[in-house]
Amino acid sequence: MLNFQESLTVSPYLSLYDQLIPKDHFLREMNELVDFSFVHEELASKYCLDNGRMAIDPIQLLKYLLLKSIYNLSDRDLVERAKFDLSFKYFLGIAPESKVINPNTLTKFRTLRLRDGQLLDLLISKTVEIALKNNVIKTHDLIVDATHTRSKFSARKPQEVLHARVKQLRKTIYQIDETIKETFPERNDEDDLNKELSYCESLINCVESANKVMLYPKVKEKVNLLKETIEDDLNQLHSFGNDEATIGHKSSDSAFLGYKTHIAMSDERIITAALITTGEKSNGVYFKKLYEQSVANGMKVEAIIGDIAYSGKENINYSRLNRVGGASRLRPLTPPYVPFGIRRFHFILNMYFIVMLYTRD
């Protein structure tokens, strides 16, 4: 059950936050700048409102995930750090002496509450709103581009992913005490997932029983990452033949297996729109959607800047129709459609890399 009423944090130790967390601390500034109340509205449909045990505030859980992303921590290391890091507890909105959540709660929150595909658009919209309100975005230029993301599932078999994590763990331990490898279980050299899982579990038990090496934070982090791979990601690792990931091309002689993230951003590097597609999709066809999302999020666009992929005729006509200027490298023209003199002139312009295609007027 989800409670929409904000609970007041009462503690005799709240003054510690004012004494120990500087006014210019990144997490303090984010807490004061961002109103996270929109999370309740967007996730209300994912909770029962009148029955069941009281749920942990989704705002707090979303903040946990933000900390996980900002500081690149596993769920276990994130929760462990939140136990003693007052800046984390301040950001989470809990008292200094309060207990933190169980790491498994974050897994359930990701899989059960954050399935909505519109959440990314919502978060981007909120950041643009905050940037405009605080006069961070001052220009009216929109930069469009796409970046590729390799699939972490289908590029390698599950046992290969586990093997790579194990290799990182062993290498870290050997830097501390190489003699400990004599106590490790025998390595699995077979291409069998169950045997690799069994080996991983045996290795984890062996490392955790060696109190000497577990005192080192870098060893503990590697152990936790291996555990998280087994417990949280294994069901996704089984999607070795995932049909969603496809072959995409960054150039004529390079390819990748995965996805594309199509991005629009302001000149201040504030992302104003984002679309995620499979890897084979062309960049230029999402020109219109990126522009419309950016405008819907509050951007006033006077010019759009992109590479050659966005200089198609449809995009040029669409920009002229909306009275938006732009800059892009021209697509090459070939005979018999244009005479040699024009092609030569076009080649010279391409050497300058970026050419104004049209004006606002």
C-alpha positions as CSV (number, residue, x, y, z in Angstrom):
1,M,0.0,0.0,0.0
2,L,1.3,3.4,-0.9
3,N,0.9,6.4,1.4
4,F,0.8,9.8,-0.4
5,Q,1.3,11.8,2.8
6,E,4.8,12.9,3.4
7,S,6.1,11.7,6.8
8,L,8.1,14.2,8.9
9,T,11.6,13.0,9.8
10,V,12.1,13.5,13.5
11,S,15.4,12.8,15.2
12,P,17.6,14.5,17.8
13,Y,20.6,14.1,15.4
14,L,19.2,16.0,12.4
15,S,21.6,18.9,13.2
16,L,24.4,16.7,12.1
17,Y,23.4,17.2,8.5
18,D,23.8,21.0,8.8
19,Q,27.1,20.6,10.6
20,L,28.7,17.9,8.4
21,I,27.2,18.3,4.9
22,P,28.4,21.5,3.1
23,K,25.9,23.8,1.6
24,D,27.5,23.3,-1.9
25,H,27.5,19.5,-1.6
26,F,26.1,18.0,-4.9
27,L,23.4,15.9,-3.1
28,R,22.3,18.7,-0.9
29,E,21.9,21.0,-3.9
30,M,20.0,18.3,-5.8
31,N,17.7,17.8,-2.9
32,E,16.9,21.5,-2.7
33,L,16.6,22.0,-6.4
34,V,14.4,19.0,-7.5
35,D,10.9,18.4,-6.3
36,F,10.5,14.6,-6.5
37,S,6.8,14.6,-5.7
38,F,6.0,13.8,-9.3
39,V,7.2,10.2,-8.6
40,H,4.1,9.5,-6.5
41,E,1.8,10.6,-9.3
42,E,3.6,8.5,-12.0
43,L,4.0,5.3,-10.0
44,A,0.6,5.3,-8.2
45,S,-0.8,2.8,-10.6
46,K,2.0,0.3,-9.7
47,Y,0.9,0.2,-6.1
48,C,-2.2,-0.9,-4.2
49,L,-3.7,2.2,-2.5
50,D,-6.0,0.6,0.1
51,N,-4.6,-2.8,1.0
52,G,-1.5,-4.6,2.1
53,R,1.6,-3.6,4.0
54,M,2.9,0.0,3.8
55,A,5.3,0.3,1.0
56,I,8.7,2.0,1.1
57,D,8.3,5.5,-0.4
58,P,9.0,5.2,-4.1
59,I,10.8,8.6,-4.0
60,Q,13.3,7.2,-1.6
61,L,13.8,4.1,-3.8
62,L,14.3,6.2,-6.9
63,K,16.9,8.2,-5.0
64,Y,18.7,5.0,-4.2
65,L,18.8,4.2,-7.9
66,L,20.1,7.7,-8.6
67,L,22.9,7.2,-6.1
68,K,23.7,3.8,-7.6
69,S,24.1,5.4,-11.0
70,I,26.0,8.5,-9.9
71,Y,28.5,6.6,-7.8
72,N,28.6,3.4,-9.9
73,L,27.9,1.0,-7.0
74,S,26.3,-2.5,-6.8
75,D,23.1,-2.7,-4.9
76,R,24.9,-4.2,-1.9
77,D,27.7,-1.7,-1.9
78,L,25.2,1.1,-2.3
79,V,23.2,0.0,0.8
80,E,26.3,-0.6,2.7
81,R,27.6,2.9,2.1
82,A,24.2,4.4,2.9
83,K,24.6,2.9,6.4
84,F,27.4,5.3,7.3
85,D,27.5,8.1,4.6
86,L,25.4,11.0,6.0
87,S,25.3,12.7,2.6
88,F,23.5,9.6,1.3
89,K,21.0,9.5,4.2
90,Y,20.4,13.2,3.9
91,F,19.6,12.8,0.2
92,L,17.3,9.8,0.9
93,G,15.4,11.8,3.5
94,I,16.0,9.5,6.5
95,A,17.4,10.3,9.9
96,P,21.1,9.7,10.7
97,E,20.3,6.7,13.0
98,S,17.6,5.2,10.7
99,K,18.1,1.7,9.1
100,V,18.5,1.4,5.4
101,I,16.7,-1.0,3.0
102,N,17.5,-4.5,2.1
103,P,19.4,-4.6,-1.3
104,N,16.7,-7.0,-2.7
105,T,14.1,-4.2,-2.4
106,L,15.9,-2.4,-5.2
107,T,15.7,-5.4,-7.5
108,K,11.9,-5.7,-6.9
109,F,11.5,-1.9,-7.4
110,R,13.3,-2.0,-10.8
111,T,11.4,-5.1,-12.1
112,L,7.9,-4.4,-10.7
113,R,7.6,-0.6,-10.5
114,L,9.7,0.8,-13.3
115,R,8.4,-1.1,-16.3
116,D,6.7,2.0,-17.8
117,G,8.5,3.0,-21.0
118,Q,7.4,6.6,-20.6
119,L,9.5,7.1,-17.4
120,L,12.5,8.1,-19.4
121,D,10.5,10.9,-21.1
122,L,9.2,12.0,-17.8
123,L,12.6,12.3,-16.1
124,I,14.0,14.2,-19.1
125,S,11.0,16.5,-19.1
126,K,11.6,17.3,-15.4
127,T,15.3,18.0,-15.9
128,V,14.6,20.4,-18.8
129,E,11.9,22.1,-16.7
130,I,14.4,22.6,-13.9
131,A,17.1,23.8,-16.3
132,L,14.8,26.4,-17.9
133,K,13.4,27.6,-14.6
134,N,17.0,28.2,-13.3
135,N,18.2,29.8,-16.5
136,V,20.7,27.0,-17.2
137,I,19.5,26.7,-20.8
138,K,20.2,30.1,-22.4
139,T,20.6,29.2,-26.1
140,H,18.0,28.0,-28.7
141,D,20.2,25.6,-30.6
142,L,19.4,21.9,-30.6
143,I,22.1,19.3,-31.2
144,V,20.9,15.8,-32.5
145,D,22.9,12.6,-32.6
146,A,22.8,8.9,-31.8
147,T,25.1,6.7,-29.8
148,H,25.2,2.9,-29.8
149,T,24.9,0.5,-26.8
150,R,26.2,-3.0,-27.2
151,S,23.9,-5.7,-25.9
152,K,25.4,-7.2,-22.7
153,F,23.3,-10.3,-23.0
154,S,23.5,-11.6,-26.6
155,A,27.1,-10.6,-27.3
156,R,28.4,-13.3,-24.8
157,K,27.0,-16.4,-23.3
158,P,25.9,-16.3,-19.6
159,Q,28.8,-18.5,-18.6
160,E,31.2,-16.1,-20.4
161,V,29.8,-13.1,-18.5
162,L,30.3,-15.0,-15.2
163,H,33.7,-16.1,-16.2
164,A,34.7,-12.4,-16.9
165,R,33.5,-11.4,-13.4
166,V,35.3,-14.2,-11.8
167,K,38.5,-13.2,-13.6
168,Q,38.2,-9.7,-12.3
169,L,37.7,-10.9,-8.7
170,R,40.7,-13.3,-8.8
171,K,42.9,-10.7,-10.3
172,T,42.0,-8.2,-7.6
173,I,42.7,-10.8,-4.9
174,Y,46.0,-11.8,-6.4
175,Q,47.2,-8.2,-6.1
176,I,46.8,-8.5,-2.4
177,D,47.8,-12.1,-1.7
178,E,48.6,-14.5,-4.5
179,T,49.1,-17.5,-2.1
180,I,45.4,-17.6,-1.4
181,K,44.7,-19.2,-4.8
182,E,45.8,-22.5,-3.3
183,T,42.6,-22.6,-1.3
184,F,40.3,-21.7,-4.3
185,P,38.1,-24.4,-5.9
186,E,39.2,-25.9,-9.2
187,R,38.3,-23.7,-12.1
188,N,35.6,-24.7,-14.5
189,D,37.0,-25.1,-18.1
190,E,33.8,-26.4,-19.6
191,D,31.2,-24.4,-21.6
192,D,28.4,-25.3,-19.1
193,L,26.4,-22.7,-17.3
194,N,25.4,-24.8,-14.3
195,K,29.0,-25.8,-13.7
196,E,30.1,-22.2,-14.0
197,L,27.4,-21.2,-11.5
198,S,28.5,-23.9,-9.1
199,Y,32.1,-22.7,-9.4
200,C,31.1,-19.1,-8.8
201,E,29.2,-20.0,-5.6
202,S,32.1,-22.1,-4.3
203,L,34.6,-19.3,-5.0
204,I,32.4,-16.7,-3.3
205,N,32.1,-18.9,-0.2
206,C,35.9,-19.4,-0.2
207,V,36.6,-15.7,-0.5
208,E,34.1,-14.7,2.1
209,S,35.6,-17.1,4.6
210,A,39.0,-15.5,4.1
211,N,38.6,-12.6,6.4
212,K,41.9,-11.2,5.5
213,V,41.1,-10.3,1.9
214,M,37.5,-9.4,2.6
215,L,38.7,-6.4,4.6
216,Y,39.7,-4.8,1.4
217,P,36.8,-2.7,-0.1
218,K,37.9,-3.4,-3.7
219,V,37.6,-7.2,-3.1
220,K,34.3,-6.8,-1.4
221,E,33.0,-4.7,-4.4
222,K,34.0,-7.4,-6.9
223,V,32.4,-10.1,-4.7
224,N,29.2,-8.1,-4.6
225,L,29.2,-7.5,-8.4
226,L,29.6,-11.3,-8.9
227,K,26.7,-12.0,-6.5
228,E,24.5,-9.4,-8.2
229,T,25.2,-11.0,-11.6
230,I,24.1,-14.4,-10.3
231,E,21.1,-13.3,-8.4
232,D,19.7,-10.3,-10.2
233,D,21.0,-10.4,-13.8
234,L,21.0,-14.2,-14.5
235,N,17.5,-14.3,-15.8
236,Q,18.5,-11.6,-18.3
237,L,21.7,-13.3,-19.2
238,H,19.7,-16.3,-20.3
239,S,18.4,-14.2,-23.2
240,F,21.5,-15.0,-25.2
241,G,19.3,-15.2,-28.3
242,N,17.5,-11.9,-27.6
243,D,15.6,-10.9,-30.7
244,E,15.5,-7.2,-29.6
245,A,19.2,-6.6,-30.1
246,T,20.1,-6.2,-33.7
247,I,23.2,-5.5,-35.8
248,G,23.9,-1.8,-36.3
249,H,26.6,0.0,-38.2
250,K,28.7,3.0,-37.1
251,S,30.5,3.0,-40.4
252,S,30.8,0.9,-43.6
253,D,33.4,-1.3,-42.0
254,S,32.4,-1.5,-38.3
255,A,29.3,-3.1,-36.8
256,F,27.9,-3.7,-33.3
257,L,25.2,-5.9,-31.8
258,G,22.8,-3.9,-29.6
259,Y,20.8,-0.7,-29.6
260,K,20.8,3.0,-30.4
261,T,20.0,5.9,-28.2
262,H,18.9,8.9,-30.3
263,I,19.5,12.1,-28.4
264,A,18.7,15.8,-28.7
265,M,20.4,18.3,-26.4
266,S,20.9,22.0,-25.9
267,D,24.2,23.8,-26.4
268,E,24.7,23.5,-22.6
269,R,24.6,19.7,-22.9
270,I,21.2,19.3,-21.3
271,I,19.4,16.4,-22.9
272,T,16.0,17.5,-24.1
273,A,14.8,14.3,-25.7
274,A,15.8,10.7,-26.1
275,L,14.6,7.6,-28.0
276,I,15.9,4.1,-27.7
277,T,15.7,1.8,-30.8
278,T,17.3,-1.3,-32.1
279,G,20.8,-1.0,-33.6
280,E,19.9,-1.0,-37.3
281,K,17.6,2.0,-37.3
282,S,18.7,5.1,-39.2
283,N,19.5,8.2,-37.3
284,G,17.8,10.7,-39.7
285,V,14.2,9.2,-39.4
286,Y,14.0,10.3,-35.7
287,F,14.8,13.9,-36.5
288,K,11.2,14.9,-36.3
289,K,10.4,13.1,-33.0
290,L,13.5,14.5,-31.3
291,Y,12.5,18.0,-32.3
292,E,8.9,17.6,-31.2
293,Q,9.8,16.0,-27.9
294,S,12.2,18.9,-27.2
295,V,9.6,21.5,-27.9
296,A,7.0,19.6,-25.8
297,N,9.5,19.7,-22.9
298,G,9.7,23.5,-23.1
299,M,12.6,24.1,-25.5
300,K,12.4,27.1,-27.9
301,V,14.3,25.9,-30.9
302,E,15.7,28.2,-33.5
303,A,18.3,26.0,-35.1
304,I,19.1,22.3,-35.2
305,I,22.6,20.9,-35.7
306,G,23.4,17.4,-36.8
307,D,25.7,15.3,-38.9
308,I,25.2,14.0,-42.4
309,A,22.6,11.5,-41.3
310,Y,20.1,14.3,-40.6
311,S,20.5,16.2,-43.9
312,G,17.8,14.3,-45.8
313,K,15.3,16.1,-48.0
314,E,12.3,15.3,-45.6
315,N,14.1,16.8,-42.6
316,I,15.1,19.9,-44.6
317,N,11.5,20.4,-45.7
318,Y,10.2,19.8,-42.2
319,S,12.6,22.3,-40.7
320,R,11.6,24.9,-43.3
321,L,7.9,24.3,-42.6
322,N,8.5,24.9,-38.9
323,R,10.8,27.9,-39.6
324,V,13.8,26.3,-37.9
325,G,17.3,26.9,-39.1
326,G,20.0,24.3,-39.1
327,A,23.5,23.1,-39.9
328,S,24.6,19.8,-41.3
329,R,27.1,18.3,-43.5
330,L,25.6,17.8,-47.0
331,R,25.0,14.4,-48.5
332,P,27.2,13.8,-51.6
333,L,25.6,14.2,-55.0
334,T,26.5,11.9,-57.9
335,P,26.0,12.0,-61.7
336,P,23.9,12.0,-63.8
337,Y,21.7,14.1,-61.6
338,V,24.1,17.1,-61.3
339,P,26.8,18.5,-63.5
340,F,30.5,18.2,-62.6
341,G,30.8,21.8,-61.6
342,I,28.1,21.5,-59.0
343,R,29.6,18.2,-57.7
344,R,33.0,19.9,-57.4
345,F,31.5,22.8,-55.5
346,H,29.7,20.3,-53.2
347,F,33.0,18.5,-52.5
348,I,34.7,21.7,-51.5
349,L,31.8,22.5,-49.0
350,N,32.1,19.1,-47.5
351,M,35.7,19.7,-46.8
352,Y,34.6,22.4,-44.3
353,F,32.5,19.7,-42.7
354,I,29.5,21.8,-41.7
355,V,27.3,23.9,-44.0
356,M,24.2,25.9,-43.4
357,L,21.4,24.2,-45.3
358,Y,18.7,26.7,-44.8
359,T,17.8,29.9,-43.0
360,R,14.9,30.6,-40.8
361,D,13.4,33.0,-43.3
